[in-house]
Amino acid sequence: MEVTTFAADMFDLSTFAERLEKFIEVEHAFIEGSLVVALSSKFGTGKTTFLKMWKERLDKREDDTNGPLVIALNAWESDYYGDPLFAIISALAASLQSTEQSAETLINAAKDVGWFATAIGGQVVRKLTGIDAVAAGDLAEKKRAKRGEPKLASVDAFSVYEGRKDAMRRLQTSIREFVAASNSRVLFLVDELDRCRPDYAITYLETIKHIFDVKGATFVLAADRDQLENSAKTAFGPDLDFEEYYRKFIHREVSLPPISDSGYTKLASSYVTRYLQRDDVRNCFMKIESHDVDRIVDLVASMKMTPRQIQEMFRILGHVFETAEEDRGRLLWCIGVGTVVMAAFKVGNPKVFRLLGSQQFEPPDAVALLTDLFGDRHVDWWFTLFLTGNGLKVGENVTAQELMTQVGLLQDGQESGRLEYIGQWHQGWGHSTGRFKQIYEKIEYIAQWN
């Protein structure tokens, strides 16, 4: 189910949206031209969902005459067409359909820029086609003449270049007048900029800077900062000082707030019913109880998995756990928990996923990982799961007590309470060896179908 309103939000992002709105409202007083805010978060953290929810709320404020005109843009979708200028102008024109403003002046100014761009580009293809800047300039002039506008004095290459500059100035004037005629401000929500081709992403930033730098316009750019840095260095070379380059375009950088424990709980609980157990659609082999959900929440929160990663994890689990009605909830508990942790590692830590699946996970490395994830909580519990499921690399004739002593989970001569019930762990695995390897092969097989 796609979340498009704050009413369905699990992460309390409405509060973050309110803070962002107040910041934008105040910050305009300190910016000469347009205000550009980068919403910088990693892939899969929910930037797209946040923008949809935020736009939905802003659009519903019909009684708020001081609210901004909100325009949503997907940079990746327009990447295919090649020019961000016309993608933005097109979105502006489309937004006017619901207002009393006319888009004719704005569109005509943009068309002029396009025709002059064709004229300048003609110089590049002249050697191949025989079409020069003069011919292309004639084309631009004919388009202007149809609208009854003054004829250009000359269509030589230099005049075409000067004409394009003039067209750009008129376009920016039209944009400035458009923004000024709006009730207050225009808010552009730009998504997926980090998915674009490097040259297009850079052109998008340059277009915002040079064409749309007008008072009253705000751009919120949702993107993974690291991906934008890669794009910039692809365009300008690896030695680019990205911090300085980025500062030319961005006035303030913000990030989505981290997911709270309650947010993880809500998300995991909703995915249990969506992907694992749904009446008349899917039966879950693993018995789902509250403590199982708590364990999943603890795992994904400790791994700091993104919402998209958690969704992919549950998709995997949904396929692995799918069973017939008569086998619902009959899976052995260790296999169930082992499958959950392997699905999490498949998405969030593929290296550990492979090590456990090949029985090559070094015990000290396992302890270090678990300590990093859980601190002082449950390390010996998860380690025992790894051990009894044969995911660790263990020498021959090494006992569980000896191994746990070697890695520091037991003191010499001390017996762990878990070791007293080691038989129950083996029972939970069905008294079978190599369970992590079996789970690994099952998930890899399913991944091929995904």
C-alpha positions as CSV (number, residue, x, y, z in Angstrom):
1,M,0.0,0.0,0.0
2,E,1.4,3.4,-1.1
3,V,1.5,6.0,1.7
4,T,0.5,9.4,0.4
5,T,-0.8,11.2,3.4
6,F,0.5,12.0,6.9
7,A,-2.6,10.3,8.3
8,A,-1.1,7.0,7.2
9,D,2.5,7.8,8.1
10,M,4.3,5.6,10.5
11,F,7.3,7.7,11.2
12,D,5.7,11.0,12.5
13,L,7.2,13.0,9.6
14,S,4.4,15.6,9.9
15,T,6.4,17.3,12.6
16,F,9.5,17.4,10.3
17,A,7.3,18.9,7.5
18,E,6.1,21.6,9.8
19,R,9.7,22.5,10.8
20,L,10.7,22.6,7.2
21,E,7.8,24.9,6.3
22,K,8.7,27.3,9.0
23,F,12.3,27.3,8.0
24,I,11.5,28.1,4.4
25,E,9.1,30.8,5.4
26,V,11.7,32.6,7.5
27,E,14.8,31.9,5.3
28,H,13.3,33.7,2.3
29,A,13.9,37.0,4.0
30,F,17.7,36.3,3.9
31,I,18.0,35.1,0.3
32,E,18.3,37.4,-2.6
33,G,17.0,35.0,-5.3
34,S,15.5,31.5,-5.1
35,L,15.9,29.4,-2.0
36,V,17.3,25.9,-2.6
37,V,17.1,23.2,0.1
38,A,18.7,19.8,-0.3
39,L,16.8,16.9,1.4
40,S,19.8,14.6,1.5
41,S,19.1,11.1,2.6
42,K,20.3,7.7,1.4
43,F,18.4,5.7,-1.2
44,G,15.3,4.0,0.3
45,T,14.9,6.2,3.3
46,G,11.5,7.5,2.3
47,K,12.3,10.8,0.5
48,T,9.7,10.2,-2.2
49,T,7.0,9.2,0.2
50,F,7.7,12.2,2.3
51,L,7.4,14.6,-0.7
52,K,4.1,13.0,-1.7
53,M,2.7,13.3,1.8
54,W,3.9,16.9,2.2
55,K,2.4,17.9,-1.2
56,E,-0.9,16.3,-0.4
57,R,-1.1,18.3,2.8
58,L,-0.1,21.6,1.2
59,D,-2.5,21.1,-1.7
60,K,-5.4,20.7,0.7
61,R,-4.9,24.0,2.3
62,E,-7.3,25.7,-0.1
63,D,-8.3,28.3,2.5
64,D,-4.7,29.3,3.1
65,T,-4.3,32.2,0.7
66,N,-0.7,32.6,1.8
67,G,0.3,29.0,1.0
68,P,2.8,28.3,-1.8
69,L,1.9,27.0,-5.2
70,V,3.3,23.5,-5.0
71,I,4.8,21.8,-8.2
72,A,6.1,18.3,-8.0
73,L,8.9,17.3,-10.4
74,N,10.4,13.9,-11.0
75,A,13.9,14.6,-12.5
76,W,14.5,11.0,-13.4
77,E,11.3,10.8,-15.6
78,S,12.4,13.9,-17.5
79,D,16.0,12.6,-17.9
80,Y,14.8,10.7,-21.0
81,Y,13.8,14.0,-22.7
82,G,17.1,15.6,-22.2
83,D,16.4,19.2,-21.1
84,P,15.5,20.1,-17.5
85,L,14.5,23.6,-18.5
86,F,11.5,22.5,-20.5
87,A,10.6,19.9,-18.0
88,I,10.3,22.6,-15.3
89,I,8.5,25.0,-17.6
90,S,6.1,22.3,-18.6
91,A,5.3,21.6,-15.0
92,L,4.8,25.3,-14.3
93,A,2.4,25.6,-17.3
94,A,0.5,22.5,-16.2
95,S,0.0,24.0,-12.7
96,L,-1.7,27.0,-14.2
97,Q,-4.6,24.9,-15.4
98,S,-6.0,25.1,-11.9
99,T,-5.4,28.9,-11.6
100,E,-6.5,32.0,-13.3
101,Q,-3.0,32.8,-14.6
102,S,-2.1,32.4,-18.2
103,A,0.8,30.3,-19.2
104,E,1.1,31.8,-22.7
105,T,3.9,34.3,-22.0
106,L,5.9,31.8,-20.1
107,I,5.5,29.1,-22.8
108,N,6.4,31.5,-25.6
109,A,9.5,32.6,-23.9
110,A,10.6,29.0,-23.3
111,K,9.9,28.2,-27.0
112,D,12.1,31.0,-28.1
113,V,14.9,29.6,-26.0
114,G,14.3,26.3,-27.6
115,W,14.5,27.6,-31.1
116,F,17.6,29.6,-30.5
117,A,19.1,26.5,-28.9
118,T,18.4,24.7,-32.1
119,A,20.1,27.5,-34.0
120,I,23.3,27.3,-32.0
121,G,23.3,23.5,-32.1
122,G,23.1,23.7,-35.9
123,Q,26.7,24.9,-36.0
124,V,27.7,21.6,-34.5
125,V,25.9,19.5,-37.2
126,R,26.8,21.8,-40.1
127,K,29.7,19.6,-41.3
128,L,27.4,16.6,-41.4
129,T,24.2,18.1,-42.7
130,G,25.1,21.3,-44.4
131,I,22.6,23.1,-42.2
132,D,24.2,26.2,-40.6
133,A,23.4,28.7,-37.9
134,V,21.8,31.0,-40.4
135,A,19.3,28.4,-41.6
136,A,18.5,27.5,-38.0
137,G,18.2,31.2,-37.2
138,D,15.6,31.5,-40.0
139,L,13.7,28.7,-38.4
140,A,13.7,30.5,-35.1
141,E,12.7,33.8,-36.8
142,K,9.7,32.1,-38.6
143,K,8.4,30.9,-35.2
144,R,8.6,34.4,-33.8
145,A,6.9,35.9,-36.9
146,K,3.9,33.6,-36.4
147,R,3.3,35.3,-33.1
148,G,3.7,38.8,-34.7
149,E,6.8,39.6,-32.7
150,P,9.6,41.9,-34.1
151,K,12.0,40.5,-36.6
152,L,15.6,40.0,-35.7
153,A,18.0,42.4,-37.4
154,S,20.2,39.6,-38.5
155,V,20.5,35.8,-38.5
156,D,24.2,35.5,-38.6
157,A,25.8,33.2,-36.0
158,F,26.7,36.0,-33.6
159,S,23.3,37.5,-33.8
160,V,21.7,34.1,-33.2
161,Y,23.9,33.8,-30.1
162,E,22.9,37.2,-28.9
163,G,19.3,36.4,-29.6
164,R,19.4,33.4,-27.5
165,K,20.8,35.4,-24.6
166,D,18.0,37.8,-25.0
167,A,15.5,34.9,-25.1
168,M,17.0,33.6,-21.9
169,R,16.6,37.0,-20.2
170,R,13.0,37.3,-21.4
171,L,12.3,33.8,-20.1
172,Q,13.7,34.7,-16.7
173,T,11.6,37.8,-16.7
174,S,8.5,35.7,-17.4
175,I,9.4,33.4,-14.6
176,R,9.9,36.3,-12.2
177,E,6.5,37.7,-13.2
178,F,4.9,34.4,-12.8
179,V,6.2,33.9,-9.3
180,A,5.3,37.5,-8.4
181,A,1.8,37.0,-9.7
182,S,1.3,33.9,-7.5
183,N,-0.3,34.5,-4.1
184,S,3.0,34.2,-2.3
185,R,5.6,31.7,-3.4
186,V,6.2,28.7,-5.7
187,L,7.5,25.6,-4.1
188,F,9.2,23.1,-6.5
189,L,9.6,19.6,-5.0
190,V,12.2,17.8,-7.1
191,D,12.6,14.1,-6.6
192,E,14.9,11.4,-8.0
193,L,17.7,13.8,-9.0
194,D,20.2,11.2,-7.8
195,R,18.9,8.6,-10.2
196,C,19.6,10.8,-13.3
197,R,22.5,10.5,-15.7
198,P,25.5,12.5,-14.3
199,D,25.4,15.2,-17.0
200,Y,21.6,15.6,-16.7
201,A,21.8,16.0,-12.9
202,I,24.4,18.7,-13.2
203,T,22.4,20.5,-15.9
204,Y,19.4,20.4,-13.6
205,L,21.4,22.1,-10.9
206,E,22.8,24.7,-13.3
207,T,19.3,25.4,-14.7
208,I,17.9,26.1,-11.3
209,K,20.8,28.3,-10.5
210,H,20.9,30.4,-13.7
211,I,17.3,30.4,-14.9
212,F,15.1,30.0,-11.9
213,D,17.1,32.2,-9.4
214,V,14.1,34.5,-8.7
215,K,12.8,35.8,-5.4
216,G,9.9,33.8,-4.1
217,A,10.8,30.5,-5.7
218,T,11.9,27.6,-3.5
219,F,13.4,24.3,-4.6
220,V,13.5,21.3,-2.4
221,L,15.8,18.7,-4.0
222,A,15.4,15.2,-2.7
223,A,18.6,13.3,-3.4
224,D,21.3,11.1,-2.0
225,R,24.2,13.5,-1.5
226,D,26.9,10.9,-2.2
227,Q,25.3,10.1,-5.6
228,L,25.2,13.8,-6.6
229,E,28.9,14.0,-5.6
230,N,29.6,11.0,-7.9
231,S,27.7,12.7,-10.7
232,A,29.6,16.0,-10.3
233,K,33.0,14.2,-10.2
234,T,32.0,12.2,-13.3
235,A,31.3,15.5,-15.1
236,F,34.2,17.5,-13.9
237,G,36.8,15.0,-12.8
238,P,37.8,13.2,-9.5
239,D,39.7,16.3,-8.2
240,L,36.6,18.4,-8.0
241,D,36.1,20.2,-4.6
242,F,32.5,19.0,-4.3
243,E,31.9,20.9,-1.0
244,E,32.6,24.2,-2.7
245,Y,30.8,23.2,-5.9
246,Y,27.7,22.1,-4.0
247,R,27.6,25.3,-2.0
248,K,27.0,27.3,-5.2
249,F,23.6,25.7,-5.5
250,I,22.4,24.7,-2.1
251,H,21.6,27.2,0.7
252,R,20.7,24.6,3.4
253,E,20.9,20.8,3.6
254,V,18.6,18.8,5.8
255,S,18.0,15.1,6.3
256,L,14.9,13.0,7.2
257,P,14.9,12.2,10.9
258,P,16.0,8.7,11.9
259,I,13.3,6.1,12.3
260,S,12.2,5.7,16.0
261,D,11.7,2.4,17.7
262,S,8.0,2.9,17.5
263,G,8.3,3.6,13.8
264,Y,10.2,0.3,13.2
265,T,7.5,-1.5,15.3
266,K,4.7,0.0,13.2
267,L,6.4,-0.8,9.9
268,A,7.4,-4.4,10.9
269,S,3.9,-5.1,12.2
270,S,2.2,-3.8,9.0
271,Y,4.6,-5.9,6.8
272,V,3.8,-9.0,8.8
273,T,0.2,-8.9,7.7
274,R,1.0,-7.5,4.3
275,Y,3.7,-10.0,3.2
276,L,3.8,-13.0,5.6
277,Q,0.2,-13.8,6.6
278,R,-2.8,-12.7,4.6
279,D,-6.1,-14.4,4.7
280,D,-7.1,-16.2,1.5
281,V,-3.8,-15.1,-0.2
282,R,-0.8,-16.5,1.8
283,N,-0.2,-18.7,4.8
284,C,3.0,-18.3,6.8
285,F,5.0,-21.4,7.8
286,M,6.5,-19.5,10.7
287,K,4.3,-18.9,13.7
288,I,4.0,-15.2,14.2
289,E,3.7,-14.1,17.8
290,S,4.4,-10.7,19.4
291,H,7.8,-11.7,20.6
292,D,8.7,-12.7,17.0
293,V,7.7,-9.2,15.8
294,D,9.7,-7.7,18.6
295,R,12.8,-9.7,17.6
296,I,12.4,-8.6,14.0
297,V,12.1,-5.0,15.1
298,D,15.1,-5.2,17.2
299,L,17.1,-6.7,14.4
300,V,16.2,-4.2,11.7
301,A,16.5,-1.3,14.1
302,S,20.0,-2.4,15.1
303,M,21.0,-2.8,11.5
304,K,19.6,0.6,10.7
305,M,17.8,-0.7,7.7
306,T,16.0,1.7,5.5
307,P,12.2,1.3,4.8
308,R,13.0,0.1,1.3
309,Q,15.4,-2.5,2.6
310,I,12.9,-3.7,5.2
311,Q,10.3,-4.0,2.5
312,E,12.6,-6.1,0.4
313,M,13.5,-8.3,3.4
314,F,9.8,-9.0,4.0
315,R,9.2,-9.8,0.4
316,I,11.9,-12.4,0.7
317,L,10.4,-13.8,3.9
318,G,7.0,-13.9,2.3
319,H,8.2,-16.2,-0.4
320,V,10.3,-18.4,1.9
321,F,7.6,-18.8,4.5
322,E,4.7,-19.4,2.1
323,T,3.0,-22.7,2.8
324,A,-0.3,-24.6,2.7
325,E,-3.0,-23.9,5.1
326,E,-2.5,-27.1,7.0
327,D,1.2,-26.3,7.7
328,R,0.5,-22.7,8.9
329,G,2.7,-21.9,11.9
330,R,4.4,-25.3,12.0
331,L,8.0,-24.2,11.2
332,L,10.6,-25.0,13.8
333,W,11.5,-21.9,15.7
334,C,15.2,-21.8,15.1
335,I,14.7,-22.2,11.4
336,G,12.2,-19.4,11.5
337,V,14.5,-17.0,13.3
338,G,17.5,-18.1,11.3
339,T,15.6,-17.3,8.1
340,V,14.6,-13.9,9.4
341,V,18.2,-13.0,10.2
342,M,19.4,-14.3,6.8
343,A,16.8,-12.3,4.9
344,A,17.9,-9.2,6.8
345,F,21.6,-9.9,6.0
346,K,20.8,-10.7,2.4
347,V,19.5,-7.1,2.0
348,G,21.4,-5.2,4.6
349,N,24.8,-7.0,4.8
350,P,25.4,-9.4,1.9
351,K,28.9,-10.2,3.0
352,V,27.7,-11.7,6.3
353,F,24.8,-13.4,4.4
354,R,27.4,-15.2,2.3
355,L,29.7,-16.1,5.2
356,L,26.9,-17.7,7.2
357,G,25.6,-19.5,4.2
358,S,29.0,-21.0,3.4
359,Q,29.8,-21.8,7.1
360,Q,32.8,-19.5,6.9
361,F,31.9,-16.8,9.5
362,E,34.8,-16.6,11.9
363,P,33.5,-16.7,15.5
364,P,35.5,-13.6,16.7
365,D,34.0,-11.7,13.7
366,A,30.6,-12.9,14.6
367,V,30.9,-11.6,18.2
368,A,32.2,-8.2,16.9
369,L,29.3,-7.9,14.5
370,L,26.7,-8.8,17.2
371,T,28.3,-6.5,19.7
372,D,28.2,-3.7,17.2
373,L,24.6,-4.3,16.5
374,F,23.2,-5.1,19.9
375,G,25.7,-3.8,22.4
376,D,25.5,-5.8,25.6
377,R,22.1,-7.2,24.7
378,H,21.5,-10.8,23.4
379,V,25.0,-11.3,21.9
380,D,25.3,-14.8,23.3
381,W,21.8,-15.6,22.2
382,W,22.4,-14.7,18.6
383,F,25.9,-16.3,18.7
384,T,24.3,-19.6,19.9
385,L,21.9,-19.4,17.0
386,F,24.7,-18.9,14.5
387,L,26.7,-21.8,16.2
388,T,23.9,-24.4,16.4
389,G,22.7,-23.6,12.9
390,N,26.3,-24.3,11.6
391,G,26.9,-20.9,10.2
392,L,30.3,-20.4,12.0
393,K,33.7,-21.7,11.0
394,V,34.5,-24.1,13.8
395,G,37.4,-26.5,14.2
396,E,36.8,-30.2,14.6
397,N,36.1,-31.4,18.2
398,V,35.7,-27.9,19.5
399,T,32.8,-27.8,22.0
400,A,30.3,-25.0,22.3
401,Q,31.7,-24.1,25.8
402,E,35.3,-24.0,24.5
403,L,34.3,-21.8,21.6
404,M,32.3,-19.3,23.6
405,T,35.2,-19.1,26.1
406,Q,37.6,-18.5,23.2
407,V,35.6,-15.5,21.9
408,G,35.0,-14.0,25.4
409,L,31.4,-14.9,25.9
410,L,32.3,-17.2,28.8
411,Q,34.9,-17.0,31.5
412,D,37.1,-20.1,32.1
413,G,35.2,-22.7,34.0
414,Q,31.9,-20.8,33.6
415,E,28.9,-22.4,32.1
416,S,26.3,-20.3,30.1
417,G,22.7,-20.8,30.9
418,R,22.2,-21.2,27.2
419,L,24.6,-24.1,27.1
420,E,22.4,-25.9,29.7
421,Y,19.7,-26.0,27.1
422,I,21.8,-26.6,24.0
423,G,19.7,-29.6,23.2
424,Q,16.7,-27.4,22.8
425,W,18.6,-25.3,20.2
426,H,19.4,-28.4,18.2
427,Q,15.8,-29.4,18.6
428,G,14.7,-26.0,17.3
429,W,16.8,-26.7,14.2
430,G,15.2,-30.2,13.8
431,H,18.4,-32.0,14.8
432,S,19.8,-31.3,11.4
433,T,23.2,-29.8,10.4
434,G,24.0,-27.1,7.9
435,R,20.7,-25.2,8.3
436,F,22.2,-21.8,7.5
437,K,23.5,-23.2,4.2
438,Q,20.1,-24.6,3.4
439,I,18.5,-21.2,4.2
440,Y,21.1,-19.4,2.1
441,E,20.4,-21.7,-0.9
442,K,16.6,-21.2,-0.5
443,I,16.9,-17.4,-0.5
444,E,19.3,-17.3,-3.4
445,Y,16.9,-19.5,-5.4
446,I,14.0,-17.2,-4.6
447,A,16.1,-14.1,-5.5
448,Q,16.5,-15.4,-9.0
449,W,12.7,-15.2,-9.4
450,N,12.6,-11.7,-8.0
